[in-house]
Amino acid sequence: MTALRQRILSAAAIAAVALSSFASDAPAYAQESSAGQSSWQANEDDYLLLQMKIKNYNLSYEVRGYQTDRGVCLDFADVVQSLDLPIRIDKKSRRATGWLFAEDQEITIDRASNTVQNVNRGPAPLANDIYDTPEGWCVDTRALSRWFGVDFTPDLFNAAVKLESEIELPFMQAIERRKRAERIRPRNVSFDLSQYPSSKLEYRNWRTPSVDVVADVEARNNSGVAGRVEFFAAGEALGASYTARISTDNRLRPQAVRVRAYRSNAEGGLLGPLDATDVAIGDVETIPGRLVGQTAVGRGAFVTNRPLNQTSRFSTTVLRGTLPSGWDAELYRNGQLLAFQGSRQDGRYEFVDIELFFGRNDFEVVLYGPQGQIRRERSSIPVGVNQIEPGQTYYWAGVVQDNRDLIQLEPLTARDEEIPQKWRWGTGVERGLSKRTSVGFGVHNLFQNDARHTYTEATLTHSLSFAQFELAAAHEFGGGVVTNFNTLGRVGNVNFGANARVFIGDFSGEFADNDIDYIGGVNFSTSLRMGRLSLPIQGAVSHAKRSNGESINGFNLITSVSAGRLSLSAQIAHEQDSGRPQNDNTEITLIANRRWRDFRLRGNATFRANGPDKGLESATVRVESDIGEDGAIQGDLDYTSRNDEFRLTAGYTHRFKEFSLRGDAFVTTSGGVGAGIQAAFSLGPDPVSGGVRVTHSKLARNGQAAVTVFRDDNGNDRRDAGEPVLENIMVEAGLRTTDAVTGANGKAIVDELRPFQPVLVGIDESSLEDPFLAPSSKGIVVTPRPGVAAQVELAVSPTGEIEGSLLSVTGTEQSGVRLQLIDERGAVQAETISEFDGFFLFQRVPYGQYRLRISDEAAKALDVKPALSLKDGRLVFRLDRDEDVIRFGTIKLTRTDAPDPPSNQPAGPVIAAVSSE
């Protein structure tokens, strides 16, 4: 039985290595063009993370999936890992072999012969069930259902894959057993970055900035030659980070200088007793009030201890960011396409008053560059319990001059003067009273309607299991009062919201005119199932009444469709004003994304259904296609009703290693003809070779990590004299595989890390050619800052094994107990579960110092001591060249009230400080 166990464990280890290798070693490439094969191509930016569910249980691992032209496919390695199947994938022979839910259910997938064989069903052609993706094999869910005898039903609206079976399969029975055994085996509920070592990036008095440059020149038949340049820089000076944007007009004359000096730390600790998370001066953004001041941008100062990027009101939020010249932005919420925004002169994107749902709100802003670039900025805003912990106090304070850059080089235009660039200030606090209740108070001072106003406001927020409520009131000094009630909730598959606002006296604020008596409305969001298609629907109805009896009624409806390679969003908004018919408006907006073979199609259009501007207001259609690995062609058709003009543009982009170059030409229906050329590149310090690095990656807007990989022969997790660096090792960052591979000096650079978002930088094990080597840890956590490279050292170590057998306090085999291997930092290096006869085994354990224990929950449930010692009484032991196999032998658990055996070894972890830059 022991030999059989060893063979099974060895096969599982080989399968794990093969799966890891295949899932992270494949670059992005086109789908094979063999007969019968689909023409769909995978794009590494488009995969979705889906939660596997069966009955009421969530499986341990999420799976990656893609929307194809025929449905949804799932990463095969992820499926095998999530279902814990003994299947081995061999990327060289392009075969997968093993068995499903019983040893007699063998399965063989042979892509060379284009067949799949299940012993219970016989051989069958693969047809076009498998797609090649950057991660490996992606298998159509219908094919998985046939092969496994389990229905795989994707639910993209809820980011899930539901599994159903008429019979109780072994892995379902295992889930039931694990649920029954939870009293001694905990559930790993989250991926906690705090358990990994971190590299602290210290601030310096000076770091040479990284600079993103966009320059374009255009010649027109009716206006001559025009040129424009935009610089965006990020670096550090005097112990603070800074960003600077310098732009010119079409005559290359400096137009505005936008500079922001700041320090941000998600863990707080800034400004001593203020314990701030964000401090900024220069061009800043303020937080909106609940009932009075809108969020504002301009020159000023700002400080807060709120979580970074949390700028929401109760039921809405504002998303702002940098939008380089010529770029477009799309907004997605929980995968639903909501809005589109084209390039603006101020270099920002801005999505205002985006509605929130009860529960989790995952936002993604997708930025599209003129050279074919795609950038994604993700954020999450939870609504519900635990928005602010009991006893926690959040505060903010800011002063800003509206819509005024720090240095305005051009005189104000007539249009600018229509927007008063007046100073405003505000401050607010919020405190958690319990897990469900919080209160807030704020003061605002702003300029509106040619007068200055001062307000106070107070809020009370309370959460239930299915909804959250907010009661707010504001008072204007010398004016009136406004009260507001808001609620957000979820029942079943329906999100709902309601609001009611009542004005008393002469109240004048930025969220409503001062002649309004009350405003109320309701909204909802749900998803309709139409076979394999999920159709999200969001709607809202509002009603307002003026003090003279006039009413304002409105509604809007949004829906989006994601079918195969098509994403389509449609929105209709209607407003009717009984007292001011000229304000009546019905507007329809369409946004579409479509992939067809090698082409990508994006478009948006706005229609007005009534009023003097009735008809098509604006429209944009863009078609793109890659030419080889580095080239792309693009065509644009734009229409604006203001000029009653169509514009057709065609361009070609070539992406070099150091920069991107685009040339285009256009013609308009009004007789305009022109051509232009645009170059985009970034330059900054080279953290590996020294000097200056020039690249097409956006260095100033993103973070970087300079990684050194070395062989740690003595297992002390630091590089000592004589320990060599390793070449051709691939580095990973978070869930994505990068193209960073170490050179002859053992160094690599990971670009495009999201600023201020902790990420685990580690080693792709598939790039280790020696099977007896393994990373010393899962990686090191870095918190990137824009334009700055974090220095990281990653150790690769020889490995050993640890084995033994576990007995209960009565001397019988103890199965189903989770054992943990604790490294010298006190972190869990590895976990395993004792088998039916108590046997346990840790394989491929890197050299180092460890302790062995059973988990705290298991120890508590069994009423035993967690620490486990060797036969000689050692609690702390070391794996190294001299002792690379540790055999504990038979270990009998001892009750908590039993005396400790004599030992001269420390019982606690040996803590080693981890600090790298």
C-alpha positions, 0 to 999 in steps of 0.5 A: 500500500505504501508503494502504491501511495508513493506512485500516486503521490509522485504522479500527482507531483509530476502532474502539478509541475506539468500543469504549472508549466503549461499554464504559464509558459505559453505565449499569446498566439493565434488559433491553429488553422487546421480543418474544422478548427474555429478561427477565434483567437485568444487575447491575454487581456480578455480572460475572465476569472470564474468561480466553480460552484456545485450545489451550495459549495464553491470549489477552492480554485477559480478557473480562467475562461474566455468568451469564444465565437461559440460560447465559453471555454475554460482553461483545462489545467485550471479545471483539473486543479479545481476538481483535483483530478489525476490528469497529466498534461504533456505540452510536448506530445500535446497529450493529456492522460489520466482518469476522471472520478474513478480509476476505471474512467481513463481519459486520453486527449490526443491533439496530434490525432485530434481525438479524445477517448474516454473508456466509458464512451470510446474514441471521438473526434475533438472537432474544434473543442479545444482552443490554444490560449496564452495560458494553455488549452481552453476547452469548450464547456459543452465538450467538458460536459460530454467528457466528464459526465457533469454539466458545466453551465457558465454564468458570466453575469455572476462570474461563475461556472455551475456544475450539475450531476444526476449522480453523486460523483466522488469529488462531490462526496469528497466535498461533503466529507470535507464539510463534515470535517471542517471542525478540524480542518479550516477552509482557506477563505482568501488569498492573504498577501500578508503571509508572504515576505514583503519588499519595502520600497523606501522613499528617497530625496531623489529618484530620476523620473520616468517620462511617458511621451506622446508627440504627433504632427498633423498637416491639413489642407485648410490649416497647415501643419500642427504639432502637439506634445504631451509629457507625463513624468513620475518620480520622487523628490524630497521624500515624496512621489510626484507626477507632472503633466506638460502639454502643448497646443497645436502650435507646440506652445506650452499650454498647462503644467499639472504637478502633484506631489503626494505620498500614499500608503494603504496601511496608513502611518503618514503625517504621524498622529494623523495616520493618513493614507494619502497626502497630496498637494498641487493638482488634486481631487476632493471627495464629494459630500453626501448632499452638497459639494460635488467632487472637484479637481484643481490645484490645492491640497488634500489629506485623508486616512480613507482606503485608497481610491475610495471616492464613493458616495452612498449609492454612486461613485466617480471614476477619474484617471489619466487619459493620454492624448488620442486615447479612448476609455470604456467603463465596465461594472461587474463585466457589464459595459456601461459607458464610453469616453473619447480623448479630452484636452484636459488629459483625464477620463471622468465617469461621474455618478456611476450607480453602485449595487449592494454587495461587490462592485468591480469596476474596470476602465479599459483604455485604448491607445491610438497605437493599438495599446490596451490598458486596464485599471481595476477597482472594487467598491463594496457596499454592505457590512464592514465598510468601516470597522467598529471603532475605526474613524475615517477623515478627509480634508481638502481645499481646491481651486475648481478646474485650474491647473497648478500652472496655467500658461495660457489666458482663460478662454471665454469658455473657461470663464463660464466655469468660475475657477473659485476656491472651495474647501471641505472636511468630513469624518466617518466612524464605525459604531458597530459592524452594521452601523456608522455615522458621519459629519462634514462641512463644505464651503463652495462658490455657486450662483455668484455667491459663497455658501457654507454647509454642514451635513450628517449621515447615519448608515446601517446595514442588514444582511440583504440591504444597506440604508442611509439617512442624511441631512444638510443645513445651509448657513443662512439658507434651508435644509435638505434631508435624504433617505437612500437604500441599496439591497439585493433579493435573489438575483435582483439588485434594488435601490430607492431614494427620497430627498426633501428640501425645506426652505431656501436650500441651494446645493450642487446636487439639485436646483434651489427651486425643488421641493422633493426628488424621489426614485427607484432603480433595479438591476437583474440578469435574465437567463436566455439559454446559454446567454445572460442578459443584464438589465438595469433600470431607474425611474425618478420624479421631482417637483418644483415649488411652483407645482411643475414636475420633472419625470425621467427614466433610463434603461441599460442592457448589455449582451455578451455573446461569444465575441460580441459585447453590446450595450444599449441605454435609453434615457428620457426626461420630461419637464412639465414647466420647461418643454425645451428641456424634454429629451430622449437620448439613446446610446449604443456601445459595441465591441466585436471580434471577427476573425482577426478584426476588432470592431468598436463603436458608439453612437448617440441619438436624440429622439426629440427636440431641435437636435433630433437625430444622430448626435455623434457616432464613432466606429473603429476597426483594428487588425493585427499584422504580424506580432508588431503591426496593426492597421486601424480605420475610424469613421466619426460623425458629429451633428454639430458640424454635420461632418463625417471623417474617415481615418485610416492608419498603420501602427508599428510597435518597436521594442523602444517605441510605437509609431503610427501614421494616418490620413483622413478625409472629411465630407466638408472637404478636409484632407490631412495626414499625421504621424504620432510617436509614443515612448517612455524613458527612465532609469534602467534598474538592471543595466544602469543608464537610460531605458527606452521602451514602449511600456508606460513607465510613468503611469505604472510601477516596475520591479527589478528582480534578481534570481539566485540559487540559495545553496544554504537555504538562508534566503539571502544571497551569500558569496559564491551563490550564483545567479540563474539565467532564463528564469521567468518571473510572474506578477500576481495572476499574470505571466509576464515576458520578464526572463532573467538574463546572464546577470540573473536580472529581469524587469517586470513592467506595468504593475498597477500602482499602490496595489500589492502584488506577489512577484514570484518565479514561474516554476515551469522555467526551472529546468532542474526538477530538484530545484524550487523557489524558496517561497511563493514570492515577495510582495511589492507595492509599486509606485508610478515611475519607480522600480522596486528591487526584489531578490528571489531565491531558488533552492535545492529541495528535500522531503518530510514524511511521517505517520500521525496517530491519535491520542489513543494510538489509532491512525489519525486521518484527515488532519491538516498539517502545516510546515512553518518556515523561519519567518513563522509563515506557512510554507506548505500544507498537507492532509494526513491520509486514511492510515495517518501517513503524510508527506511534504515533497519538494520542500526548499532548504531551510529551517522549519517546524511541523504542526497541525493547524490550530483549528484541528488542534482545538477540535481534537484537544491536542497540542499543535506542535510536533517533534522529531524522535529526538525531541527537536521542534525546529529542524533544518533541511540542507545538503547534509539532511535533505530527507526528514523522517518523523516516523510515527507521531502520537498526538498528545492532549493539551493537559499533558506535560511537555517533553524535555527539549532544548530546542525553541518551541516558537518560530525563529523570526528573520527580518525581511528587508529588501529594496 
